[in-house]
Amino acid sequence: MSYTTQTQAQAGAGEIAGKEFLAFTLGQEEYGIDILRVQEIRGYEPVTRIANAPDFIKGVVNLRGIIVPVVDMRIKFSLGTPTYDQFTVVIILNIGGRVMGMVVDSVSDVTTLSPNQVRPAPEMGTFDSDCLIGLGTLNDRMLILVDIEKLMSSSEMGLMEKIAA
């Protein structure tokens, strides 16, 4: 690991020290997102499809008068054909004042990570590394920590304009 990458990882670990992450599963892997971005967790219900939307955008739902786009993260991350069952949930996110949902296989818990529990993510070229914060280690569990704000505001998602810096 280069000095720059290690320094960036240490800075990233410092930024997330003591942060709480919502843990969820996609396929066989566990992921974590900043709990402060989560507005609510709902059971999966059918969505209204939008013509010509990318496959990973399932459609929209009406959430108490707000039209919310819903992204299926299994399709987004190419994790096989999604199935919807009683464990499938939609995590409603509030990012930059915009409400959106993401479909995941299940949610498990909320976890607080300390700096020594966060490791830099390896460079593998399979995941947009700008959206990856690192790997959280909890005993025998490993959480892939995703910067959900960067992921949902990325240009390929097309869900929202870039958040002004």
C-alpha positions in Angstrom: 0.0 0.0 0.0 1.4 3.4 -0.9 1.9 6.1 1.7 -0.8 8.3 0.2 -3.4 5.5 0.2 -2.5 4.5 3.8 -2.7 8.2 4.9 -6.1 8.6 3.1 -7.3 5.4 4.8 -6.2 6.6 8.2 -7.9 9.9 7.6 -11.1 8.1 6.5 -10.9 5.9 9.6 -10.6 9.0 11.7 -13.7 10.5 10.0 -15.8 7.5 10.8 -14.6 6.9 14.3 -17.6 6.4 16.5 -20.1 6.6 13.6 -23.0 4.3 13.5 -23.6 2.1 10.4 -26.7 0.3 9.4 -25.7 -3.2 8.3 -27.5 -4.9 5.5 -27.0 -7.8 3.2 -26.8 -8.2 -0.5 -26.2 -11.8 -1.6 -23.6 -13.3 0.7 -22.0 -10.0 1.7 -22.7 -7.5 4.5 -22.5 -3.8 3.8 -22.7 -0.8 6.0 -24.0 2.8 5.4 -24.0 5.8 7.7 -27.1 5.6 9.8 -27.6 9.4 9.6 -28.5 9.0 6.0 -31.3 6.5 6.8 -34.8 8.0 7.1 -36.7 4.7 7.6 -36.8 1.0 6.8 -39.8 -0.4 5.0 -40.9 -3.8 3.7 -40.6 -4.2 0.0 -43.8 -3.4 -1.9 -44.3 -3.3 -5.7 -43.2 -0.1 -7.4 -44.4 1.9 -10.4 -42.0 1.3 -13.3 -40.7 4.3 -15.2 -40.2 3.8 -19.0 -36.6 3.9 -20.2 -35.1 3.9 -16.7 -31.9 1.8 -16.2 -32.6 -1.7 -15.0 -31.3 -1.0 -11.4 -33.9 1.7 -11.0 -36.9 -0.4 -10.1 -39.3 2.5 -10.3 -41.0 4.9 -7.9 -43.3 4.6 -4.8 -45.5 7.2 -3.2 -44.3 7.7 0.4 -46.8 9.9 2.2 -47.1 12.2 -0.8 -43.5 12.2 -1.9 -42.5 10.3 -5.1 -39.5 8.3 -4.2 -37.2 6.6 -6.8 -36.2 3.1 -5.7 -32.9 1.5 -6.7 -32.3 -2.3 -6.4 -28.7 -2.6 -5.2 -28.5 -6.3 -6.2 -29.0 -5.3 -9.8 -26.7 -2.2 -9.5 -23.9 -4.4 -8.1 -24.6 -7.3 -10.6 -25.3 -9.8 -7.8 -27.6 -12.1 -9.8 -31.3 -12.1 -10.3 -33.1 -10.5 -7.4 -35.8 -12.3 -5.5 -38.3 -10.6 -3.3 -39.4 -12.3 -0.1 -40.5 -11.4 3.4 -36.9 -10.3 4.4 -36.5 -7.9 1.4 -36.6 -4.3 2.6 -36.3 -0.8 1.2 -34.0 1.5 3.1 -35.4 5.0 2.6 -32.5 7.5 2.4 -32.4 11.3 2.8 -29.3 12.5 0.8 -28.8 16.2 0.2 -32.5 16.9 0.9 -33.6 14.2 -1.7 -35.5 11.1 -0.6 -34.7 7.8 -2.4 -35.0 4.2 -1.6 -32.7 1.2 -2.0 -33.8 -2.4 -2.1 -31.6 -4.8 -0.1 -31.9 -8.5 0.9 -32.2 -7.8 4.6 -31.0 -5.5 7.4 -29.4 -6.8 10.5 -28.3 -4.2 13.0 -26.7 -0.8 13.7 -23.1 -0.9 14.6 -20.7 1.7 16.0 -17.1 1.3 14.6 -14.0 2.6 16.2 -10.9 3.6 14.1 -9.1 0.3 14.8 -12.1 -1.6 13.4 -11.8 0.1 10.0 -9.4 -1.1 7.3 -8.7 0.4 3.9 -10.5 -1.3 1.1 -8.2 -3.1 -1.4 -8.0 -1.7 -4.9 -9.7 -4.3 -7.0 -11.3 -2.3 -9.9 -14.7 -4.0 -9.4 -16.4 -1.4 -7.3 -16.3 2.4 -7.7 -13.5 3.1 -5.1 -14.8 6.6 -4.6 -17.9 5.2 -3.0 -16.1 2.7 -0.8 -15.1 4.0 2.7 -13.3 0.9 3.8 -13.9 -2.4 5.5 -15.3 -2.6 9.0 -14.2 -5.6 11.1 -16.4 -6.9 14.0 -15.1 -10.1 15.4 -15.8 -12.6 12.6 -17.9 -10.2 10.6 -16.7 -7.9 7.8 -18.8 -4.9 6.6 -18.2 -3.3 3.3 -18.6 0.4 4.2 -20.2 2.4 1.4 -20.4 6.1 1.1 -24.0 6.1 0.1 -24.1 9.8 -0.6 -21.4 9.6 -3.2 -22.9 6.4 -4.7 -26.4 7.9 -5.0 -25.2 11.2 -6.4 -22.9 9.6 -8.9 -23.6 10.6 -12.5 -24.4 7.0 -13.6 -27.2 6.8 -11.0 -28.8 9.9 -12.5 -31.0 10.3 -9.5 -29.8 13.7 -8.3 -27.5 16.5 -9.3 -24.1 16.5 -7.8 -24.2 17.9 -4.3 -22.6 21.3 -4.3 -19.3 21.3 -2.4 
